Amino acid sequence: MSKLRGAMIGVGFFAVNQLNAWHDIEDVEIVAICDRNPERLNKMGDRFAIAARYQDAAEMLAREQLDFVDIATTVSSHRTLVELAADHKMPVICQKPFATSLHDARAVVATCNAAGVPLMVHENFRWQTPILAVKNMLASDRIGRPFWARFSFRTGYDVYAGQPYLAEGDRFIIEDTGIHLLDVARFLLGEVTTIATSVQRINNTIRGEDVATMLMSHAAGATSVVDCSFASRPEFDRFPQTLMEIEGEKGSLRLDRDFSLTVVDSEGTSRADVSPFLLPWAERPWHNIQESVLNIQKHWVQCLRLGTAPATSGHDNLKTIALVEAAYEGAKSGTTVRPGL
Ligand SMILES: NC(=O)c1ccc[n+]([C@@H]2O[C@H](COP(=O)([O-])OP(=O)(O)OC[C@H]3O[C@@H](n4cnc5c(N)ncnc54)[C@H](O)[C@@H]3O)[C@@H](O)[C@H]2O)c1
């Protein structure tokens, strides 16, 4: 079987991880890249030995013979670019946040459905090794039905150095980082029926919120708290880890900063090391995220080969986008909101 021929649109800060991961997947060859910024285009093209380079995505899609396209631009271009891919009947991956509004996200999903085009949102947090270990632990039923959980991401990491645009938007932490935790909460505890949100801006040099606390009710009966902050000064800064605690009817679990998973059940307390694998191209502290990028991209290849829907399909991700929208609505109105679909 010949390799899948892929192309990337947007080769900025994060795309280097995606390109490294594609390079690790034998079944894939990235044959073309596109970026409006010629310097970045040439830097990445040289680094990954990709000869076909374009500044215009439409031109690339018209000229290249491709099996899929991977979009890693920032959110304002996502709708146009995914719709362009759908026009070319091209299976497409789109970075998170998938869209700037639920309205746009729905429109894009409808366009891809009508074109018969597979669409995966690059929502990689749920593909982290420690989070997959928690998912398996819940599935084993050792702690029973979860009734309470906390998903926490608190750091003072200077995220603006690598991604200056994060300081410039009216929205920041919920749309950029909270979105991952909201998706993880859905993944582990099921769909959300209500959400109440409080936001703060501690760093006055940025425009959006850098601290958010969300309280959610899940249809299956659990209550969860999602809290995230880029303004914290913890003793041990574990950027970019998601820490969690889950209490079930028969026990509890805790995912800690040393990647240990502690489980308390009727048998007592046990502890497992659920550290991510340090890929040869990975760099601490990003290695956990970088491994999840490889995991989700392998999943995409499997889905394309088998013709199955990705776990984070556009359709699935509508529920995560709905939570983001409901969180901002609740923060503004001071009310508890039912996420729309
Ligand atoms: N999943 C994660 O863990 C994670 C982490 C960081 C960033 N991200 C996401 O990745 C996406 C990209 O973020 P980034 O920090 O790499 O941004 P970036 O600004 O560094 O890179 C985006 C690149 O896209 C190019 N671009 C924009 N519009 C284009 C267009 N229409 N055609 C061609 N090129 C275009 C820009 O020139 C730029 O080089 C964002 O959606 C961000 O939220 C995800």
The ligand as an SDF file (V2000), in Angstrom:
LIG
                    3D

 44 48  0  0  0  0  0  0  0  0999 V2000
   -3.0990   21.2280   20.8690 N   0  0  0  0  0  0  0  0  0  0  0  0
   -2.1640   21.9410   21.4810 C   0  0  0  0  0  0  0  0  0  0  0  0
   -1.6300   21.4640   22.4690 O   0  0  0  0  0  0  0  0  0  0  0  0
   -1.7980   23.2910   20.9310 C   0  0  0  0  0  0  0  0  0  0  0  0
   -0.7240   24.0130   21.4290 C   0  0  0  0  0  0  0  0  0  0  0  0
   -0.3960   25.2530   20.8300 C   0  0  0  0  0  0  0  0  0  0  0  0
   -1.1920   25.7330   19.7820 C   0  0  0  0  0  0  0  0  0  0  0  0
   -2.2690   25.0040   19.3640 N   0  0  0  0  0  0  0  0  0  0  0  0
   -3.1490   25.5090   18.2940 C   0  0  0  0  0  0  0  0  0  0  0  0
   -2.4480   25.4680   17.0570 O   0  0  0  0  0  0  0  0  0  0  0  0
   -2.9280   26.5110   16.2020 C   0  0  0  0  0  0  0  0  0  0  0  0
   -1.7170   27.2920   15.7020 C   0  0  0  0  0  0  0  0  0  0  0  0
   -1.1110   27.9050   16.8150 O   0  0  0  0  0  0  0  0  0  0  0  0
    0.3880   28.4450   16.7470 P   0  0  0  0  0  0  0  0  0  0  0  0
    0.7120   28.8750   18.1240 O   0  0  0  0  0  0  0  0  0  0  0  0
    1.2390   27.4580   16.0450 O   0  0  0  0  0  0  0  0  0  0  0  0
    0.1850   29.7510   15.8280 O   0  0  0  0  0  0  0  0  0  0  0  0
    1.2700   30.5120   14.9630 P   0  0  0  0  0  0  0  0  0  0  0  0
    0.7270   31.8740   14.7410 O   0  0  0  0  0  0  0  0  0  0  0  0
    2.6330   30.3660   15.5540 O   0  0  0  0  0  0  0  0  0  0  0  0
    1.2780   29.7030   13.5710 O   0  0  0  0  0  0  0  0  0  0  0  0
    0.2150   29.7770   12.6640 C   0  0  0  0  0  0  0  0  0  0  0  0
    0.8140   29.8740   11.2620 C   0  0  0  0  0  0  0  0  0  0  0  0
   -0.2600   29.8550   10.3300 O   0  0  0  0  0  0  0  0  0  0  0  0
    0.0370   30.7670    9.2840 C   0  0  0  0  0  0  0  0  0  0  0  0
   -1.2490   31.1490    8.6440 N   0  0  0  0  0  0  0  0  0  0  0  0
   -2.2930   31.7970    9.1980 C   0  0  0  0  0  0  0  0  0  0  0  0
   -3.3050   31.9080    8.3330 N   0  0  0  0  0  0  0  0  0  0  0  0
   -2.8990   31.2890    7.1970 C   0  0  0  0  0  0  0  0  0  0  0  0
   -3.5060   31.0430    5.9340 C   0  0  0  0  0  0  0  0  0  0  0  0
   -4.7470   31.4460    5.6820 N   0  0  0  0  0  0  0  0  0  0  0  0
   -2.7970   30.3780    5.0060 N   0  0  0  0  0  0  0  0  0  0  0  0
   -1.5290   29.9470    5.2480 C   0  0  0  0  0  0  0  0  0  0  0  0
   -0.9150   30.1470    6.4370 N   0  0  0  0  0  0  0  0  0  0  0  0
   -1.5820   30.8100    7.3880 C   0  0  0  0  0  0  0  0  0  0  0  0
    0.7640   31.9220    9.9720 C   0  0  0  0  0  0  0  0  0  0  0  0
    1.5630   32.6480    9.0510 O   0  0  0  0  0  0  0  0  0  0  0  0
    1.5930   31.1890   11.0260 C   0  0  0  0  0  0  0  0  0  0  0  0
    2.9000   30.8690   10.5730 O   0  0  0  0  0  0  0  0  0  0  0  0
   -3.8900   27.3500   17.0520 C   0  0  0  0  0  0  0  0  0  0  0  0
   -5.2020   27.0520   16.6860 O   0  0  0  0  0  0  0  0  0  0  0  0
   -3.5630   26.9440   18.4980 C   0  0  0  0  0  0  0  0  0  0  0  0
   -4.6690   27.0180   19.3540 O   0  0  0  0  0  0  0  0  0  0  0  0
   -2.5510   23.7970   19.8960 C   0  0  0  0  0  0  0  0  0  0  0  0
  1  2  1  0
  2  3  2  0
  2  4  1  0
  4  5  1  0
  4 44  2  0
  5  6  2  0
  6  7  1  0
  7  8  2  0
  8  9  1  0
  8 44  1  0
  9 10  1  0
  9 42  1  0
 10 11  1  0
 11 12  1  0
 11 40  1  0
 12 13  1  0
 13 14  1  0
 14 15  2  0
 14 16  1  0
 14 17  1  0
 17 18  1  0
 18 19  2  0
 18 20  1  0
 18 21  1  0
 21 22  1  0
 22 23  1  0
 23 24  1  0
 23 38  1  0
 24 25  1  0
 25 26  1  0
 25 36  1  0
 26 27  1  0
 26 35  1  0
 27 28  2  0
 28 29  1  0
 29 30  1  0
 29 35  2  0
 30 31  1  0
 30 32  2  0
 32 33  1  0
 33 34  2  0
 34 35  1  0
 36 37  1  0
 36 38  1  0
 38 39  1  0
 40 41  1  0
 40 42  1  0
 42 43  1  0
M  CHG  2   8   1  16  -1
M  END
$$$$
